[in-house]
Amino acid sequence: MADILQMSETGDRPALLATPRARVGLIIPSSNRLTEPQFRYYLPADIGVHTTRLRMTGPHHRPLDEIGDKIREAAGCLADSECDVIVFHCTGGAMADGPEAEARVIDLIRAETGKTALATGEVVVEALRALRISRPILISPYVQATNDAEKIYLQGIGISVVNDVALGLPGGSSYIHVPPERWLDEVRDALTPEADGLFLSCTNTTQIEIVEAAEVATGLPAVNSNQAVIWRVLKEFGPGADGAMPGGPGRLFRSGA
């Protein structure tokens, strides 16, 4: 069977591949509606994107160690889809209980599936370090308690948040309606001389759309949750058949790290 299943007559849509060169599997909160379209937009057409949802935020939030069975089952489902990399993909959820709890989740996924396992928190840290950001401004749609947990997570590994903005929105259904322009305004308003970078936290927002504009407006490098994981996935899978490494928004994709 040919790999190319369908292409529009005008050729303005990418081919649908039965056998992509690699697949990424994402474990995401059940309310998340922006991760999938953003990953599909920024990743090359020859990388498959697969998701499994968990009820893990808002009233369903539990410590990571209490949802291990759910994570294990979700990871197993993605392994059944022959995903090469499996990501526990929820910034607040990944960072909530600290780096050690997140590391246990990564180990659990790896043990269950035998696949490369990642989590958003550790990937964000890798991206911040690639850009030599140690004093970021944190901006999120979360309530302040979630921002505070992320600040504690980062502080524990030597990254000090110098200013933060929590919009205090009640959940994912409201996160998606914050327009890109609002995020850019928040970045400008939060700017402080001590900062050496921006951390736009959350996987279910339009933040990725203003990464470039935020860097231009502030002169600082910016990391967003989805942007960071897309970058890390591309590093894992390497260049395409043409030898080119696909690009993405912001200095992160030009850092050479």
C-alpha positions as CSV (number, residue, x, y, z in Angstrom):
1,M,0.0,0.0,0.0
2,A,1.3,3.4,-0.9
3,D,2.3,5.6,2.0
4,I,0.3,8.6,0.6
5,L,-3.4,8.0,1.2
6,Q,-4.8,11.3,0.2
7,M,-3.9,14.7,-1.2
8,S,-6.2,17.5,-2.2
9,E,-6.5,18.0,-6.0
10,T,-5.0,21.5,-5.6
11,G,-2.1,20.1,-3.6
12,D,-2.6,22.6,-0.8
13,R,-2.9,20.0,1.9
14,P,-0.1,17.8,3.1
15,A,-0.1,14.2,2.3
16,L,-1.6,11.8,4.9
17,L,1.0,9.2,5.7
18,A,0.2,5.6,6.6
19,T,3.7,5.0,7.8
20,P,5.3,8.2,9.1
21,R,9.0,8.1,9.9
22,A,8.3,8.6,13.6
23,R,5.4,9.0,16.0
24,V,5.0,11.1,19.2
25,G,2.5,10.1,21.8
26,L,1.1,12.8,24.1
27,I,-0.7,12.2,27.4
28,I,-2.8,15.4,27.8
29,P,-5.5,16.7,30.2
30,S,-9.0,15.9,29.0
31,S,-9.9,19.6,28.6
32,N,-6.9,20.3,26.3
33,R,-7.9,21.5,22.8
34,L,-4.9,23.3,21.5
35,T,-2.0,20.9,21.9
36,E,-3.0,18.7,19.0
37,P,-3.6,21.4,16.3
38,Q,-0.4,23.2,17.4
39,F,1.7,20.1,17.2
40,R,0.2,19.2,13.9
41,Y,0.9,22.7,12.6
42,Y,4.6,22.9,13.7
43,L,5.7,19.3,13.2
44,P,6.6,18.0,9.8
45,A,4.0,16.0,8.0
46,D,6.1,12.8,8.2
47,I,5.9,12.8,12.0
48,G,2.7,11.2,13.4
49,V,1.0,12.8,16.4
50,H,-1.2,10.7,18.7
51,T,-2.9,11.6,22.0
52,T,-4.5,10.0,25.0
53,R,-6.5,12.0,27.5
54,L,-6.7,11.8,31.2
55,R,-9.1,13.6,33.6
56,M,-6.2,15.0,35.7
57,T,-6.8,18.7,36.3
58,G,-9.4,20.9,38.0
59,P,-11.7,18.8,40.2
60,H,-9.9,15.7,39.0
61,H,-6.4,16.8,40.2
62,R,-4.5,14.4,42.3
63,P,-0.8,14.1,43.2
64,L,1.2,12.4,40.5
65,D,1.9,9.4,42.7
66,E,-1.8,8.8,43.0
67,I,-2.5,8.6,39.3
68,G,0.3,6.3,38.3
69,D,-2.1,3.6,37.2
70,K,-3.9,6.0,34.9
71,I,-0.6,7.2,33.4
72,R,0.6,3.7,33.0
73,E,-2.6,2.7,31.1
74,A,-2.4,5.9,28.9
75,A,1.2,5.2,28.1
76,G,0.4,1.6,27.2
77,C,-2.3,2.8,24.8
78,L,0.2,5.1,23.0
79,A,2.7,2.3,22.9
80,D,0.1,0.2,21.2
81,S,0.0,2.9,18.5
82,E,3.8,2.3,18.0
83,C,4.7,5.8,19.3
84,D,8.5,6.2,19.5
85,V,8.4,8.9,22.1
86,I,5.7,9.3,24.8
87,V,5.3,12.6,26.7
88,F,3.4,13.3,29.9
89,H,2.3,16.7,28.6
90,C,0.8,19.1,31.1
91,T,3.0,21.8,32.5
92,G,1.3,22.5,35.8
93,G,0.6,18.7,36.2
94,A,4.2,17.7,35.5
95,M,5.6,20.4,37.8
96,A,3.0,20.2,40.5
97,D,4.8,17.8,42.9
98,G,8.4,18.7,42.0
99,P,11.2,17.2,39.8
100,E,11.4,14.0,41.8
101,A,7.7,13.1,41.3
102,E,8.0,14.0,37.6
103,A,11.0,11.8,37.3
104,R,9.0,8.9,38.7
105,V,6.4,9.5,36.0
106,I,9.0,9.4,33.3
107,D,10.4,6.1,34.8
108,L,6.9,4.6,35.0
109,I,6.2,5.4,31.3
110,R,9.6,4.0,30.2
111,A,9.1,0.8,32.3
112,E,5.6,0.3,31.0
113,T,6.4,0.9,27.3
114,G,10.1,0.5,26.7
115,K,9.9,3.8,24.8
116,T,11.7,7.1,25.1
117,A,9.7,9.0,27.8
118,L,9.5,12.7,28.5
119,A,7.5,15.1,30.7
120,T,6.8,18.8,30.0
121,G,8.5,20.1,33.1
122,E,11.9,18.6,32.4
123,V,11.7,19.6,28.7
124,V,10.9,23.2,29.6
125,V,14.0,23.2,31.9
126,E,16.1,21.8,29.0
127,A,14.8,24.6,26.8
128,L,15.5,27.3,29.4
129,R,19.0,26.0,29.8
130,A,19.6,25.8,26.1
131,L,18.8,29.5,26.0
132,R,20.8,30.3,29.1
133,I,17.7,31.5,30.9
134,S,18.1,31.5,34.7
135,R,15.9,34.4,35.7
136,P,12.7,34.1,33.7
137,I,9.4,35.9,33.9
138,L,6.6,33.3,34.3
139,I,3.2,34.0,32.6
140,S,0.3,31.6,32.7
141,P,-3.5,31.3,32.7
142,Y,-3.4,29.5,36.0
143,V,-4.4,30.4,39.5
144,Q,-1.6,31.8,41.7
145,A,-1.2,28.5,43.6
146,T,-0.2,26.7,40.4
147,N,2.3,29.5,39.5
148,D,3.7,29.2,43.0
149,A,4.2,25.4,42.5
150,E,6.0,26.0,39.2
151,K,8.3,28.6,40.9
152,I,9.2,26.1,43.6
153,Y,9.9,23.4,41.0
154,L,12.2,25.8,39.1
155,Q,13.8,27.2,42.2
156,G,14.8,23.7,43.2
157,I,16.9,23.3,40.1
158,G,18.5,26.7,40.2
159,I,16.1,28.8,38.1
160,S,14.7,31.8,39.9
161,V,11.5,33.4,38.6
162,V,11.9,37.2,39.0
163,N,8.3,38.1,38.2
164,D,5.1,36.2,37.5
165,V,1.6,36.7,36.2
166,A,-1.2,34.2,36.9
167,L,-4.4,35.2,35.0
168,G,-6.4,33.1,37.6
169,L,-8.7,31.5,35.0
170,P,-10.9,28.6,36.2
171,G,-9.8,26.0,33.7
172,G,-8.9,24.8,30.2
173,S,-12.2,25.9,28.7
174,S,-11.3,29.5,29.5
175,Y,-7.6,29.2,28.7
176,I,-8.2,28.7,25.0
177,H,-10.2,32.0,24.7
178,V,-7.3,34.3,25.7
179,P,-6.3,35.8,22.4
180,P,-2.6,36.1,21.4
181,E,-2.7,39.8,21.8
182,R,-3.5,39.5,25.5
183,W,-0.5,37.3,26.1
184,L,1.7,39.8,24.3
185,D,0.3,42.6,26.5
186,E,1.0,40.6,29.6
187,V,4.6,40.0,28.5
188,R,5.1,43.7,28.0
189,D,3.5,44.6,31.4
190,A,5.5,42.0,33.3
191,L,8.9,43.1,31.9
192,T,11.5,43.8,34.6
193,P,15.2,44.6,34.3
194,E,16.3,41.5,36.3
195,A,14.7,39.1,33.7
196,D,16.8,37.2,31.2
197,G,14.0,35.3,29.5
198,L,10.3,34.5,29.3
199,F,8.5,31.3,30.3
200,L,5.0,31.2,28.8
201,S,3.5,28.3,30.7
202,C,0.6,26.0,29.6
203,T,-0.1,23.5,26.9
204,N,-3.6,24.7,26.2
205,T,-3.2,28.4,25.2
206,T,-2.4,30.5,22.1
207,Q,0.9,31.6,23.7
208,I,3.0,29.8,21.0
209,E,1.6,32.3,18.5
210,I,3.4,35.3,20.1
211,V,6.8,33.7,20.9
212,E,8.5,35.6,18.0
213,A,6.7,38.9,18.8
214,A,7.4,38.6,22.5
215,E,11.1,38.2,21.8
216,V,11.1,41.2,19.5
217,A,9.2,43.3,22.0
218,T,11.4,42.5,25.0
219,G,14.7,41.5,23.5
220,L,14.5,38.3,25.6
221,P,14.4,34.7,24.5
222,A,11.0,33.0,25.2
223,V,10.0,29.4,26.0
224,N,6.5,28.1,25.8
225,S,5.3,24.6,26.9
226,N,4.2,23.3,23.5
227,Q,7.1,25.1,21.7
228,A,9.6,23.4,24.0
229,V,8.2,19.9,23.6
230,I,8.0,20.3,19.8
231,W,11.6,21.4,19.8
232,R,12.6,18.4,22.0
233,V,10.7,15.9,19.8
234,L,12.4,17.3,16.7
235,K,15.8,16.8,18.4
236,E,14.8,13.2,19.1
237,F,13.7,12.4,15.6
238,G,16.4,14.3,13.8
239,P,16.3,15.8,10.3
240,G,13.9,14.6,7.6
241,A,14.7,12.7,4.5
242,D,16.0,15.9,2.9
243,G,18.5,16.4,5.6
244,A,16.9,19.6,6.8
245,M,16.0,20.2,10.5
246,P,12.5,21.8,10.6
247,G,12.2,25.1,12.3
248,G,9.8,26.5,14.8
249,P,9.0,29.8,16.6
250,G,11.6,31.7,18.5
251,R,15.3,31.6,19.3
252,L,15.0,28.1,20.8
253,F,14.9,26.7,17.3
254,R,18.0,28.7,16.3
255,S,20.0,28.0,19.5
256,G,21.9,25.1,18.0
257,A,21.3,23.2,21.3
